[in-house]
Amino acid sequence: MNPLNIGNISAKLPIVQGGMGVAISLSGLASAVANAGGIGVISAVAIGMTEPDYMKNYREANKRALQKEIRKARSLTKGILGVNLMVAVTDYEDLLTVSLEEKIDVIILGAGLPLKMPKYVLEKGFDNIHTKFIPKVSSAKAAKLIFSYWAKNYNYIPDAIIVEGPMAGGHLGFKKNNLISESEVLSDIIESTVNEINYFEKEFEKEIPVIAGGGIYTGKDIYSIMQKGAKGVKMGSRFVTTHECDASIKFKETYINSKQEDIIIIDSPVGLPGRAIRNKFIDQIYSGNAKPFKCYWKCLKSCDSKNVPYCIAQALHNAAQGNMEEGFAFAGSKAYKATKIQSVPDLITELRIDYYRVKYLEYLKDLIGDNFIPEKFSLPDILPNILKIRLT
């Protein structure tokens, strides 16, 4: 695996841990991934729900909690850290400014088009900011729109781009029909995005890595998508079932106990389809049993709190705390493959071994030709000790 270079920041491993909310990926998981050589990411969405005064002062609670988690993560690692922000939340600019003030290494901007920048950025200037900006999109068209807008209005372009395909977990930037019919393919979106970004790379004379996300679960998945032009991958669900993940053990066991048919597409209260693990809470909602709640603020711009059957932020936070009766788990399409809880270092080792297994089998196939039969080759024999040592 080649390093992932984003401007003057270089991650030893081309793996970006997905920012999962609410309170699934905080300082614990982010610092562990950063220590392993990847980019660890803290999810900022409703992060203040961990603060005692969240119901009374959600803006300040969110800002305070994000600052705490960034600083805690920094105390645990010297690796590369990021924050995942939703453009759709009402305090988006507040959280973006906190992240910049804390000199976070990268900011991932999803759930909306990150076109307008806060005063902090405009007054300080992009070139004087340590943080690298990475929009997250679902199409080459959206990537082109963002890059064109930034180029025209700021004379600057994002430092990387994440392309999240239809197999991802959580809220998805696709129409429900496309998700059900599986008409969108990540590899195709990656190739078209690489072609669009190539123009901006030449225009601004800098490399813009395209990072693939959604359905990336194994080392083989990583190798395959990189053959389509991706320079790195974003992985969320695979990191849930690690000891270091900040979610409750009950949340992690939801993944381990799930079957393929349990991974379903739901209609989220915020107006987007989402992929989750079916449970009693979801069944109750679809049976017409609403969960009444009082909204003290409108945390998501698109949420019609007076007419939705439940508060999704509260449901996700409940699940993260282990209260699966009053919440549910978002999950990627391959979450059902989880069979155990392991450490982040062990997970990274598995991914690397699988990646190089596929890579060397491809090499042997090219070398030997049509007579190559993978089943007749034992990689441990060809490459002594590859499966006996921990790859570091």
C-alpha positions as CSV (number, residue, x, y, z in Angstrom):
1,M,0.0,0.0,0.0
2,N,1.3,3.4,-0.9
3,P,1.0,6.3,1.5
4,L,-1.9,8.7,1.1
5,N,-0.5,12.2,0.4
6,I,-2.9,15.2,1.0
7,G,-0.9,18.3,0.4
8,N,2.0,18.3,2.9
9,I,0.3,15.7,5.1
10,S,1.2,12.0,4.4
11,A,-0.6,9.0,6.0
12,K,1.5,5.9,6.1
13,L,-1.6,3.9,5.2
14,P,-4.1,5.0,2.6
15,I,-7.0,4.4,5.0
16,V,-9.3,7.1,6.3
17,Q,-11.5,5.9,9.1
18,G,-15.1,7.0,8.6
19,G,-16.6,9.6,10.9
20,M,-19.6,7.9,12.5
21,G,-22.1,9.6,14.6
22,V,-23.7,10.0,17.0
23,A,-20.7,9.3,19.4
24,I,-19.5,6.2,17.5
25,S,-16.1,7.5,16.4
26,L,-14.7,9.9,19.0
27,S,-11.1,10.3,20.4
28,G,-10.7,6.6,21.3
29,L,-11.2,5.2,17.8
30,A,-9.7,8.1,16.0
31,S,-6.5,8.1,18.0
32,A,-6.1,4.3,17.5
33,V,-6.4,4.5,13.8
34,A,-4.0,7.4,13.7
35,N,-1.5,5.4,15.7
36,A,-1.9,2.6,13.3
37,G,-0.8,4.8,10.4
38,G,-4.2,5.8,8.9
39,I,-6.3,8.9,9.4
40,G,-8.5,8.8,12.5
41,V,-11.7,10.8,12.3
42,I,-13.9,12.2,15.0
43,S,-17.6,12.7,14.1
44,A,-18.8,16.1,15.2
45,V,-22.6,15.6,14.6
46,A,-24.5,16.1,17.8
47,I,-21.2,15.5,19.7
48,G,-22.5,17.7,22.5
49,M,-25.0,15.1,23.5
50,T,-22.3,13.8,25.8
51,E,-22.4,17.1,27.7
52,P,-24.8,17.6,30.6
53,D,-26.1,20.9,29.3
54,Y,-26.8,19.8,25.8
55,M,-30.6,20.2,26.1
56,K,-30.3,23.8,27.3
57,N,-27.4,25.1,25.2
58,Y,-26.7,22.7,22.3
59,R,-24.4,25.1,20.4
60,E,-22.0,25.6,23.2
61,A,-22.2,22.0,24.2
62,N,-21.3,20.9,20.7
63,K,-18.4,23.3,20.5
64,R,-17.1,22.3,23.9
65,A,-17.4,18.6,23.3
66,L,-15.7,18.8,20.0
67,Q,-12.8,20.7,21.4
68,K,-12.5,18.2,24.3
69,E,-12.4,15.2,21.9
70,I,-9.9,16.8,19.6
71,R,-7.6,17.6,22.5
72,K,-8.0,14.1,24.0
73,A,-7.2,12.5,20.7
74,R,-4.1,14.7,20.4
75,S,-3.0,13.5,23.8
76,L,-3.2,9.9,22.7
77,T,-1.5,10.1,19.3
78,K,1.0,11.9,17.1
79,G,-0.7,10.6,14.0
80,I,-3.1,12.3,11.6
81,L,-6.5,13.3,12.9
82,G,-9.6,14.6,11.2
83,V,-13.1,15.8,12.0
84,N,-16.2,14.8,10.0
85,L,-18.7,17.6,9.6
86,M,-22.2,17.6,8.2
87,V,-22.9,20.8,6.2
88,A,-26.6,20.2,6.9
89,V,-26.4,20.8,10.7
90,T,-27.4,24.3,11.8
91,D,-24.1,24.9,13.7
92,Y,-21.9,23.7,10.9
93,E,-19.9,27.0,10.8
94,D,-19.3,26.9,14.6
95,L,-18.0,23.3,14.5
96,L,-15.9,24.1,11.4
97,T,-14.3,27.1,13.2
98,V,-13.6,25.0,16.3
99,S,-11.9,22.4,14.2
100,L,-9.7,25.0,12.5
101,E,-8.8,26.7,15.7
102,E,-7.7,23.4,17.1
103,K,-5.5,22.9,14.0
104,I,-7.1,19.5,13.1
105,D,-5.2,17.9,10.2
106,V,-8.1,17.3,7.9
107,I,-11.8,18.2,7.8
108,I,-14.3,16.0,5.9
109,L,-17.3,18.0,4.7
110,G,-20.4,15.9,3.9
111,A,-24.2,15.9,3.9
112,G,-24.4,18.9,1.7
113,L,-22.4,21.0,-0.7
114,P,-19.6,22.9,1.2
115,L,-19.6,26.1,-0.9
116,K,-19.6,29.0,1.5
117,M,-16.7,29.3,4.0
118,P,-16.9,31.0,7.4
119,K,-15.2,34.3,8.2
120,Y,-12.4,32.4,10.0
121,V,-11.3,30.9,6.7
122,L,-11.8,34.0,4.5
123,E,-9.9,36.3,6.9
124,K,-7.0,33.9,7.6
125,G,-6.7,32.7,4.0
126,F,-6.6,29.0,2.9
127,D,-2.8,29.1,2.5
128,N,-2.3,30.1,6.1
129,I,-4.4,27.3,7.5
130,H,-2.9,24.0,8.6
131,T,-6.0,22.0,8.0
132,K,-6.7,20.2,4.7
133,F,-10.3,20.3,3.3
134,I,-11.9,17.2,1.9
135,P,-15.5,17.3,0.6
136,K,-17.5,14.1,0.5
137,V,-19.7,13.6,-2.5
138,S,-21.7,10.9,-4.2
139,S,-21.1,11.8,-7.9
140,A,-18.5,13.3,-10.2
141,K,-21.0,16.1,-11.0
142,A,-21.1,17.2,-7.3
143,A,-17.3,17.1,-7.2
144,K,-17.0,19.3,-10.3
145,L,-19.5,21.8,-8.8
146,I,-17.6,22.2,-5.6
147,F,-14.2,22.4,-7.2
148,S,-15.5,24.9,-9.8
149,Y,-17.1,27.1,-7.1
150,W,-14.0,27.2,-4.9
151,A,-11.7,27.9,-7.9
152,K,-13.9,30.8,-9.0
153,N,-14.6,32.3,-5.6
154,Y,-11.5,31.5,-3.5
155,N,-8.8,30.8,-6.1
156,Y,-8.3,27.6,-4.2
157,I,-9.5,24.0,-4.5
158,P,-10.1,21.2,-1.9
159,D,-7.0,19.2,-1.0
160,A,-8.7,15.8,-1.6
161,I,-12.1,14.4,-2.4
162,I,-14.0,11.5,-0.9
163,V,-16.4,9.7,-3.2
164,E,-19.0,7.7,-1.1
165,G,-20.8,5.1,-3.1
166,P,-24.3,3.5,-2.6
167,M,-23.1,0.7,-0.4
168,A,-22.1,3.0,2.5
169,G,-23.9,3.1,5.8
170,G,-25.8,6.0,7.3
171,H,-27.4,8.8,5.2
172,L,-26.8,8.3,1.5
173,G,-26.7,10.8,-1.3
174,F,-28.7,8.7,-3.7
175,K,-32.3,8.2,-4.5
176,K,-33.9,5.2,-2.8
177,N,-34.7,3.6,-6.2
178,N,-31.0,3.7,-7.2
179,L,-30.1,2.0,-3.9
180,I,-32.6,-0.8,-4.3
181,S,-31.8,-1.4,-8.0
182,E,-28.1,-1.1,-7.4
183,S,-27.8,0.9,-10.6
184,E,-24.9,3.0,-9.2
185,V,-21.5,1.4,-9.0
186,L,-18.6,2.9,-6.9
187,S,-15.9,1.9,-9.3
188,D,-17.7,3.8,-12.1
189,I,-18.2,6.9,-9.9
190,I,-14.5,6.8,-9.0
191,E,-13.3,6.7,-12.6
192,S,-15.5,9.6,-13.6
193,T,-14.5,11.7,-10.6
194,V,-10.8,11.0,-11.3
195,N,-11.4,12.3,-14.9
196,E,-13.1,15.5,-13.6
197,I,-10.5,16.2,-11.0
198,N,-7.7,15.8,-13.4
199,Y,-8.5,19.2,-15.0
200,F,-8.2,21.0,-11.6
201,E,-5.0,19.2,-10.8
202,K,-3.4,20.6,-13.9
203,E,-4.9,24.0,-13.5
204,F,-3.7,24.4,-9.9
205,E,-0.6,22.3,-10.3
206,K,-1.3,20.1,-7.3
207,E,-2.2,16.4,-6.7
208,I,-5.8,15.9,-5.5
209,P,-6.2,12.3,-4.3
210,V,-9.6,10.7,-4.8
211,I,-10.6,8.6,-1.8
212,A,-13.3,5.8,-2.2
213,G,-15.9,4.9,0.4
214,G,-18.9,2.7,0.7
215,G,-18.7,-1.1,0.7
216,I,-14.9,-1.2,1.3
217,Y,-14.5,-4.0,3.9
218,T,-11.5,-6.2,3.0
219,G,-7.9,-5.8,1.7
220,K,-9.2,-7.1,-1.6
221,D,-11.8,-4.3,-1.7
222,I,-9.0,-1.8,-1.2
223,Y,-6.8,-3.3,-3.9
224,S,-9.7,-3.5,-6.4
225,I,-10.9,0.1,-6.0
226,M,-7.4,1.4,-6.2
227,Q,-7.0,-0.2,-9.6
228,K,-9.8,2.2,-10.7
229,G,-7.8,5.3,-9.7
230,A,-8.5,5.8,-6.0
231,K,-5.5,6.8,-3.9
232,G,-7.1,5.9,-0.6
233,V,-10.2,4.4,1.0
234,K,-12.7,5.5,3.7
235,M,-13.8,2.7,5.9
236,G,-16.4,3.0,8.6
237,S,-18.3,-0.2,9.4
238,R,-15.2,-2.3,9.6
239,F,-13.9,-0.2,12.5
240,V,-17.1,-0.4,14.6
241,T,-16.2,-3.9,15.8
242,T,-12.9,-2.9,17.4
243,H,-12.1,-2.6,21.0
244,E,-11.2,1.0,20.5
245,C,-14.5,2.1,18.9
246,D,-16.2,4.5,21.3
247,A,-19.7,2.9,21.0
248,S,-21.2,0.5,23.5
249,I,-20.5,-3.2,23.3
250,K,-24.2,-3.7,22.7
251,F,-23.9,-1.5,19.6
252,K,-20.9,-3.6,18.3
253,E,-22.8,-6.8,19.0
254,T,-25.6,-5.6,16.8
255,Y,-23.1,-5.8,13.9
256,I,-21.8,-9.2,14.9
257,N,-25.3,-10.7,15.3
258,S,-26.7,-9.3,12.1
259,K,-27.4,-11.3,8.9
260,Q,-27.2,-10.0,5.3
261,E,-31.0,-9.6,5.1
262,D,-30.9,-7.4,8.3
263,I,-29.1,-4.6,6.4
264,I,-31.9,-2.5,5.0
265,I,-32.6,0.9,3.5
266,I,-34.8,3.2,5.7
267,D,-36.4,6.6,5.2
268,S,-34.7,8.9,7.6
269,P,-36.6,11.8,9.3
270,V,-34.2,14.2,7.6
271,G,-35.4,13.4,4.2
272,L,-32.7,11.1,3.0
273,P,-32.5,7.3,2.6
274,G,-30.2,5.6,5.0
275,R,-28.7,2.1,5.5
276,A,-29.2,0.5,8.9
277,I,-29.5,-2.8,10.7
278,R,-33.1,-3.8,11.2
279,N,-34.2,-4.1,14.8
280,K,-37.4,-3.7,16.9
281,F,-37.1,0.1,17.0
282,I,-37.1,0.3,13.2
283,D,-40.0,-2.2,13.0
284,Q,-42.0,-0.2,15.5
285,I,-41.5,3.0,13.4
286,Y,-42.6,1.3,10.2
287,S,-45.6,-0.1,12.0
288,G,-46.7,3.4,12.7
289,N,-45.6,3.7,16.3
290,A,-44.1,7.1,16.5
291,K,-41.7,8.1,19.3
292,P,-42.9,11.5,20.6
293,F,-40.2,14.0,21.4
294,K,-39.8,17.7,22.1
295,C,-37.3,19.5,19.8
296,Y,-35.5,22.3,21.6
297,W,-33.8,23.4,18.5
298,K,-33.5,22.5,14.8
299,C,-30.1,20.7,14.8
300,L,-30.6,19.6,11.1
301,K,-31.7,22.2,8.5
302,S,-33.8,19.6,6.6
303,C,-35.6,18.1,9.6
304,D,-39.3,18.8,10.0
305,S,-39.4,18.1,13.7
306,K,-43.1,18.7,14.1
307,N,-44.0,15.9,11.6
308,V,-41.3,13.3,11.9
309,P,-42.0,10.1,13.9
310,Y,-38.8,10.3,16.0
311,C,-35.7,12.3,16.7
312,I,-32.9,10.6,14.7
313,A,-30.1,12.3,16.7
314,Q,-31.5,10.9,19.9
315,A,-32.1,7.5,18.4
316,L,-28.5,7.3,17.2
317,H,-27.2,8.5,20.5
318,N,-29.3,6.0,22.4
319,A,-27.9,3.2,20.3
320,A,-24.3,4.4,20.8
321,Q,-24.9,4.1,24.5
322,G,-26.2,0.6,24.2
323,N,-29.9,1.4,24.4
324,M,-30.9,-0.5,21.3
325,E,-34.6,-0.5,22.4
326,E,-34.8,3.2,21.8
327,G,-32.4,3.4,18.8
328,F,-30.8,1.7,15.9
329,A,-27.4,1.2,14.2
330,F,-26.5,2.7,10.9
331,A,-24.2,0.3,9.0
332,G,-22.6,-0.3,5.6
333,S,-23.8,-3.0,3.3
334,K,-21.2,-5.5,4.4
335,A,-21.6,-4.9,8.2
336,Y,-23.0,-8.4,8.5
337,K,-19.6,-9.9,7.7
338,A,-18.4,-8.9,11.2
339,T,-17.7,-12.0,13.3
340,K,-15.6,-10.7,16.2
341,I,-14.3,-7.7,18.2
342,Q,-10.6,-7.1,17.6
343,S,-8.1,-4.4,18.1
344,V,-7.4,-1.7,15.5
345,P,-3.8,-3.0,15.0
346,D,-5.0,-6.5,14.4
347,L,-7.6,-5.3,11.9
348,I,-5.0,-3.2,10.0
349,T,-2.8,-6.3,9.9
350,E,-5.6,-8.4,8.4
351,L,-6.4,-5.7,5.8
352,R,-2.7,-5.4,4.8
353,I,-2.2,-9.2,4.5
354,D,-5.4,-9.6,2.4
355,Y,-4.3,-6.6,0.2
356,Y,-0.9,-8.0,-0.6
357,R,-2.3,-11.5,-1.1
358,V,-4.5,-10.2,-3.9
359,K,-1.8,-8.0,-5.2
360,Y,0.8,-10.9,-5.5
361,L,-1.8,-13.3,-6.9
362,E,-2.4,-10.7,-9.7
363,Y,1.3,-10.4,-10.2
364,L,1.6,-14.2,-10.5
365,K,-1.3,-14.3,-12.9
366,D,0.4,-11.7,-15.2
367,L,3.7,-13.6,-14.9
368,I,2.4,-17.1,-15.5
369,G,-0.5,-16.4,-17.9
370,D,-3.5,-18.5,-18.7
371,N,-2.0,-21.6,-16.9
372,F,-2.2,-19.8,-13.6
373,I,-4.5,-21.6,-11.1
374,P,-4.7,-19.6,-7.8
375,E,-5.8,-22.7,-5.8
376,K,-2.4,-24.4,-6.6
377,F,-0.4,-21.6,-5.1
378,S,0.3,-21.1,-1.4
379,L,1.4,-17.6,-0.7
380,P,3.2,-18.6,2.6
381,D,5.4,-20.9,0.5
382,I,6.1,-18.3,-2.2
383,L,6.5,-15.5,0.3
384,P,7.9,-17.1,3.5
385,N,6.8,-15.6,6.8
386,I,4.3,-13.1,5.2
387,L,1.5,-14.6,7.4
388,K,3.7,-15.1,10.4
389,I,4.8,-11.6,11.1
390,R,2.8,-8.5,12.0
391,L,3.0,-6.0,9.3
392,T,4.1,-2.7,10.8
